Structure formats: C-alpha cells, structure tokens
Amino acid sequence: MPEATYQVRVSGVIPAELLKELQDLTVSVEPPETVLHGSLPDQSAVVGLISRIHGLGLRLIEVRRLPPEEGLEPPRDFTR
C-alpha cells in the first residue's frame, strides 16, 4: 500500500522535542491549533504519531486522511 497523506490537528503548540521527530511533516500554527501535514508510510506510523501526541498530554482534535492528488497515481487499467 502506498504512503497516504494526512492532516493532523492538535490543540495548542507542539513542544520542540516532538517537532524534531516530525521533520518529514509540514507544521503550521493556526491559533489556537497546530496542524501537521504530510505523508505517512502506513497505519502503524499514524497510530505511533497519535500515541506520541497523547503521551505528551496534547489534545488531538482531528486526524484526516487526504485524498490522493490527481496525477500522482498511475491510471487504472479497466480493460482486464
């Protein structure tokens, strides 16, 4: 299964120690929330991220899997 793109919203500001671990994700602050955006390789990576957020006592607001961007996936062959 290919990587999927996710958007994760957390209440407040994410501590610097977690930001160091999230180098592959885009982080933007939209007060009063922090939004993480990027690709994760599999469901265990998503669960790991959620567990890490929870372990730091942060309030998780939303986890959203974003639809694949058009043109990035090969076209499907429906002739078979």
DSSP file (Angstrom, degrees, kcal/mol; ACC not computed):
  #  RESIDUE AA STRUCTURE BP1 BP2  ACC     N-H-->O    O-->H-N    N-H-->O    O-->H-N    TCO  KAPPA ALPHA  PHI   PSI    X-CA   Y-CA   Z-CA
    1    1 A M              0   0    0      0, 0.0     3,-0.1     0, 0.0     0, 0.0   0.000 360.0 360.0 360.0 129.4    0.0    0.0    0.0
    2    2 A P        -     0   0    0      0, 0.0     0, 0.0     0, 0.0     0, 0.0  -0.245 360.0 -81.4 -71.5 162.4    1.5    3.4   -1.0
    3    3 A E        -     0   0    0     36,-0.1     2,-0.3     1,-0.1    39,-0.1  -0.248  45.5-146.2 -58.8 150.5    2.0    6.2    1.5
    4    4 A A  E     -A   40   0A   0     36,-1.8    36,-2.5    -3,-0.1     2,-0.4  -0.887  11.3-120.8-119.2 153.4   -1.0    8.3    2.3
    5    5 A T  E     -A   39   0A   0     61,-0.5    61,-2.8    -2,-0.3     2,-0.3  -0.790  32.7-172.3 -96.8 135.6   -1.2   12.0    3.1
    6    6 A Y  E     -AB  38  65A   0     32,-3.0    32,-2.1    -2,-0.4     2,-0.4  -0.890  20.9-151.5-127.1 154.2   -2.7   13.0    6.4
    7    7 A Q  E     -AB  37  64A   0     57,-2.6    57,-2.9    -2,-0.3     2,-0.5  -0.998  18.0-171.5-122.3 125.9   -3.7   16.2    8.2
    8    8 A V  E     -AB  36  63A   0     28,-2.6    28,-3.1    -2,-0.4     2,-0.5  -0.974   5.6-159.7-122.4 125.9   -3.5   16.1   12.0
    9    9 A R  E     -AB  35  62A   0     53,-2.9    52,-2.9    -2,-0.5    53,-1.5  -0.909  10.0-177.2-110.0 131.7   -4.8   18.9   14.2
   10   10 A V  E     -AB  34  60A   0     24,-2.6    24,-2.9    -2,-0.5     2,-0.3  -0.969  29.8-114.3-126.8 139.7   -3.6   19.4   17.7
   11   11 A S  E    S-A   33   0A   0     48,-2.9    48,-0.5    -2,-0.4    22,-0.3  -0.562  80.5  -7.6 -72.8 133.5   -4.8   21.9   20.3
   12   12 A G  S    S-     0   0    0     20,-3.2     2,-0.4    -2,-0.3    -2,-0.2  -0.388 107.5 -32.8  83.6-159.4   -2.2   24.4   21.2
   13   13 A V        -     0   0    0     -2,-0.1    -2,-0.1    20,-0.1    21,-0.1  -0.830  56.3-124.0-105.4 137.5    1.5   24.4   20.3
   14   14 A I        -     0   0    0     -2,-0.4     5,-0.1     1,-0.1    -2,-0.1  -0.640  34.6-109.2 -80.7 132.7    3.5   21.2   19.8
   15   15 A P    >>  -     0   0    0      0, 0.0     4,-1.9     0, 0.0     3,-1.0  -0.237  23.4-116.2 -61.5 150.2    6.7   21.0   22.0
   16   16 A A  H 3> S+     0   0    0      1,-0.2     4,-1.8     2,-0.2     5,-0.2   0.821 112.3  63.5 -56.6 -34.6   10.1   21.4   20.3
   17   17 A E  H 3> S+     0   0    0      1,-0.2     4,-0.6     2,-0.2    -1,-0.2   0.862 107.8  41.5 -62.6 -34.9   11.0   17.8   21.3
   18   18 A L  H X> S+     0   0    0     -3,-1.0     4,-0.9     2,-0.2     3,-0.7   0.859 107.9  60.4 -78.6 -36.1    8.2   16.4   19.2
   19   19 A L  H >< S+     0   0    0     -4,-1.9     3,-0.6     1,-0.3    -2,-0.2   0.853  99.0  58.4 -59.4 -34.1    8.8   18.8   16.3
   20   20 A K  H >< S+     0   0    0     -4,-1.8     3,-0.6     1,-0.2    -1,-0.3   0.849 106.2  48.9 -62.8 -33.3   12.3   17.4   16.0
   21   21 A E  H << S+     0   0    0     -3,-0.7     3,-0.3    -4,-0.6    -1,-0.2   0.666 104.5  61.3 -77.9 -17.3   10.8   14.0   15.4
   22   22 A L  T X<  +     0   0    0     -4,-0.9     3,-2.0    -3,-0.6    -1,-0.2  -0.097  59.2 131.9-104.3  34.3    8.4   15.3   12.8
   23   23 A Q  T <  S+     0   0    0     -3,-0.6    -1,-0.2     1,-0.3    -2,-0.1   0.753  70.8  56.1 -60.6 -25.5   10.9   16.6   10.2
   24   24 A D  T 3  S+     0   0    0     -3,-0.3    15,-0.4     2,-0.1     2,-0.3   0.547  99.1  75.4 -84.8  -6.0    9.1   14.9    7.4
   25   25 A L  S <  S-     0   0    0     -3,-2.0     2,-0.4    -6,-0.2    13,-0.2  -0.801  82.1-121.0-107.9 148.3    5.8   16.7    8.1
   26   26 A T  E     -C   37   0A   0     11,-3.4    11,-2.2    -2,-0.3     2,-0.5  -0.728  28.9-158.5 -82.6 132.2    4.9   20.3    7.4
   27   27 A V  E     +C   36   0A   0     -2,-0.4     2,-0.4     9,-0.2     9,-0.2  -0.957  15.2 172.4-116.7 126.8    3.9   22.1   10.7
   28   28 A S  E     -C   35   0A   0      7,-2.4     7,-3.4    -2,-0.5     2,-0.6  -0.997  25.2-137.4-133.7 141.7    1.8   25.2   10.7
   29   29 A V  E     +C   34   0A   0     -2,-0.4     5,-0.2     5,-0.2   -16,-0.1  -0.866  22.5 172.9-100.5 122.0    0.4   27.1   13.6
   30   30 A E  E >   -C   33   0A   0      3,-2.6     3,-2.4    -2,-0.6    -2,-0.0  -0.763  51.6 -92.5-124.9  80.9   -3.2   28.3   13.1
   31   31 A P  T 3  S+     0   0    0      0, 0.0     3,-0.1     0, 0.0   -20,-0.0   0.003 111.3  18.7 -44.2 133.9   -4.0   29.6   16.6
   32   32 A P  T 3  S+     0   0    0      0, 0.0   -20,-3.2     0, 0.0     2,-0.3  -0.865 128.9  50.6 -96.3  27.1   -5.3   28.0   18.7
   33   33 A E  E <   -AC  11  30A   0     -3,-2.4    -3,-2.6   -22,-0.3     2,-0.4  -0.806  62.6-140.1-122.5 160.6   -4.2   24.9   16.9
   34   34 A T  E     -AC  10  29A   0    -24,-2.9   -24,-2.6    -2,-0.3     2,-0.5  -0.981  20.9-154.1-115.4 135.0   -1.1   23.3   15.3
   35   35 A V  E     -AC   9  28A   0     -7,-3.4    -7,-2.4    -2,-0.4     2,-0.4  -0.939   5.2-163.5-115.1 126.5   -1.6   21.5   12.0
   36   36 A L  E     -AC   8  27A   0    -28,-3.1   -28,-2.6    -2,-0.5     2,-0.4  -0.877  12.6-179.3-103.7 138.9    0.7   18.7   10.8
   37   37 A H  E     +AC   7  26A   0    -11,-2.2   -11,-3.4    -2,-0.4     2,-0.3  -0.991  25.1  84.2-143.1 130.7    0.5   17.8    7.1
   38   38 A G  E     -A    6   0A   0    -32,-2.1   -32,-3.0    -2,-0.4     2,-0.3  -0.951  67.6 -56.7 163.5-179.2    2.4   15.1    5.2
   39   39 A S  E     -A    5   0A   0    -15,-0.4   -34,-0.2    -2,-0.3   -36,-0.1  -0.650  35.5-166.8 -90.6 140.8    2.8   11.5    4.1
   40   40 A L  E     -A    4   0A   0    -36,-2.5   -36,-1.8    -2,-0.3     6,-0.0  -0.980  21.9-133.5-124.3 141.0    3.0    8.6    6.5
   41   41 A P  S    S-     0   0    0      0, 0.0     2,-0.3     0, 0.0    -1,-0.1   0.789  74.1 -20.2 -69.2 -29.8    4.1    5.2    5.3
   42   42 A D  S >> S-     0   0    0    -39,-0.1     4,-1.4   -38,-0.1     3,-0.6  -0.955  74.2 -80.7-165.2 178.4    1.4    3.0    6.9
   43   43 A Q  H 3> S+     0   0    0     -2,-0.3     4,-2.8     1,-0.2     5,-0.2   0.831 120.7  60.4 -64.2 -32.5   -1.2    2.8    9.6
   44   44 A S  H 3> S+     0   0    0      1,-0.2     4,-2.4     2,-0.2    -1,-0.2   0.858 103.3  51.9 -65.7 -31.6    1.3    1.9   12.3
   45   45 A A  H <> S+     0   0    0     -3,-0.6     4,-2.1     2,-0.2    -1,-0.2   0.884 110.0  49.1 -68.4 -37.9    3.0    5.3   11.6
   46   46 A V  H  X S+     0   0    0     -4,-1.4     4,-2.4     2,-0.2    -2,-0.2   0.940 113.3  46.0 -64.5 -47.6   -0.3    7.0   12.1
   47   47 A V  H  X S+     0   0    0     -4,-2.8     4,-2.7     1,-0.2    -2,-0.2   0.896 111.6  53.0 -63.2 -40.3   -1.0    5.2   15.3
   48   48 A G  H  X S+     0   0    0     -4,-2.4     4,-2.3    -5,-0.2    -1,-0.2   0.904 109.6  48.1 -61.5 -42.1    2.5    5.9   16.5
   49   49 A L  H  X S+     0   0    0     -4,-2.1     4,-2.4     2,-0.2    -2,-0.2   0.924 112.6  48.3 -64.2 -44.9    2.1    9.6   15.9
   50   50 A I  H  X S+     0   0    0     -4,-2.4     4,-2.5     1,-0.2    -2,-0.2   0.910 111.9  50.0 -62.4 -42.4   -1.3    9.7   17.7
   51   51 A S  H  X S+     0   0    0     -4,-2.7     4,-2.8     2,-0.2    -1,-0.2   0.901 110.2  50.1 -62.7 -41.5    0.3    7.8   20.6
   52   52 A R  H  X S+     0   0    0     -4,-2.3     4,-1.3     2,-0.2    -2,-0.2   0.916 111.1  48.6 -64.0 -43.4    3.2   10.2   20.8
   53   53 A I  H  <>S+     0   0    0     -4,-2.4     5,-1.9     1,-0.2     3,-0.4   0.928 114.2  46.5 -60.8 -45.7    0.8   13.2   20.8
   54   54 A H  H ><5S+     0   0    0     -4,-2.5     3,-1.9     1,-0.2    -2,-0.2   0.903 107.7  56.6 -63.5 -42.4   -1.3   11.6   23.5
   55   55 A G  H 3<5S+     0   0    0     -4,-2.8    -1,-0.2     1,-0.3    -2,-0.2   0.765 103.3  54.5 -62.7 -25.9    1.8   10.7   25.6
   56   56 A L  T 3<5S-     0   0    0     -4,-1.3    -1,-0.3    -3,-0.4    -2,-0.2   0.424 118.1-112.8 -87.2   1.4    2.8   14.3   25.6
   57   57 A G  T < 5 +     0   0    0     -3,-1.9    -3,-0.2     1,-0.2     2,-0.2   0.679  66.6 148.1  77.9  17.0   -0.5   15.3   27.0
   58   58 A L      < -     0   0    0     -5,-1.9     2,-0.7     1,-0.0    -1,-0.2  -0.535  50.9-118.0 -83.8 152.9   -1.6   17.2   23.9
   59   59 A R        -     0   0    0    -48,-0.5   -48,-2.9    -2,-0.2     2,-0.4  -0.822  22.8-146.0 -95.8 114.2   -5.2   17.3   22.9
   60   60 A L  E     +B   10   0A   0     -2,-0.7   -50,-0.2   -50,-0.2     3,-0.1  -0.644  20.1 177.2 -77.3 127.3   -5.8   15.7   19.5
   61   61 A I  E     -     0   0A   0    -52,-2.9     2,-0.3    -2,-0.4   -51,-0.2   0.838  59.2  -9.5 -98.2 -44.5   -8.6   17.4   17.6
   62   62 A E  E     -B    9   0A   0    -53,-1.5   -53,-2.9     2,-0.0     2,-0.4  -0.989  41.4-162.4-159.8 143.8   -8.6   15.6   14.2
   63   63 A V  E     -B    8   0A   0     -2,-0.3     2,-0.5   -55,-0.2   -55,-0.2  -0.992  23.4-179.4-126.0 122.6   -6.8   13.1   12.0
   64   64 A R  E     -B    7   0A   0    -57,-2.9   -57,-2.6    -2,-0.4     2,-0.6  -0.981  23.2-144.5-129.2 125.8   -7.9   13.3    8.4
   65   65 A R  E     -B    6   0A   0     -2,-0.5   -59,-0.2   -59,-0.2    -2,-0.0  -0.787  27.2-141.8 -85.2 124.5   -6.6   11.1    5.5
   66   66 A L        -     0   0    0    -61,-2.8   -61,-0.5    -2,-0.6     3,-0.1  -0.585  19.8-102.7 -88.8 148.1   -6.5   13.4    2.5
   67   67 A P        -     0   0    0      0, 0.0    -1,-0.1     0, 0.0     3,-0.1  -0.334  47.8 -92.4 -65.7 150.8   -7.5   12.1   -1.0
   68   68 A P        -     0   0    0      0, 0.0     2,-0.2     0, 0.0     3,-0.1  -0.334  45.4-106.6 -62.4 144.0   -4.6   11.3   -3.3
   69   69 A E    >   -     0   0    0      1,-0.1     3,-1.7    -3,-0.1     4,-0.5  -0.505  40.0-103.2 -72.3 139.6   -3.6   14.2   -5.5
   70   70 A E  T 3  S+     0   0    0      1,-0.2    -1,-0.1    -2,-0.2     0, 0.0  -0.340 104.4  25.1 -63.3 141.3   -4.6   13.8   -9.1
   71   71 A G  T 3  S+     0   0    0      2,-0.2    -1,-0.2    -3,-0.1    -2,-0.1   0.286  99.0  89.4  90.1 -10.1   -1.8   12.8  -11.4
   72   72 A L  S <  S+     0   0    0     -3,-1.7    -2,-0.1     2,-0.1    -3,-0.0   0.748  78.5  63.4 -90.4 -24.5    0.3   11.2   -8.8
   73   73 A E  S    S-     0   0    0     -4,-0.5    -2,-0.2     1,-0.1     3,-0.1  -0.770  93.3-107.6 -99.0 145.2   -1.2    7.7   -9.1
   74   74 A P        -     0   0    0      0, 0.0    -2,-0.1     0, 0.0    -1,-0.1  -0.391  45.3 -96.7 -66.4 147.8   -0.9    5.7  -12.3
   75   75 A P        -     0   0    0      0, 0.0     2,-0.3     0, 0.0     0, 0.0  -0.329  40.5-113.1 -64.4 147.1   -4.1    5.4  -14.2
   76   76 A R        -     0   0    0     -3,-0.1     2,-0.8     1,-0.0    -3,-0.0  -0.590  17.9-135.4 -82.1 143.1   -6.1    2.2  -13.6
   77   77 A D    >   +     0   0    0     -2,-0.3     3,-0.5     1,-0.1    -1,-0.0  -0.865  26.2 173.7-100.7 105.3   -6.5   -0.3  -16.4
   78   78 A F  T 3   +     0   0    0     -2,-0.8    -1,-0.1     1,-0.2    -2,-0.0   0.312  59.6  87.3 -93.4   8.3  -10.1   -1.3  -16.5
   79   79 A T  T 3         0   0    0      1,-0.2    -1,-0.2     0, 0.0    -2,-0.0   0.588 360.0 360.0 -84.2  -9.7   -9.8   -3.4  -19.7
   80   80 A R    <         0   0    0     -3,-0.5    -1,-0.2     0, 0.0    -2,-0.1   0.486 360.0 360.0 -76.8 360.0   -8.7   -6.6  -18.0
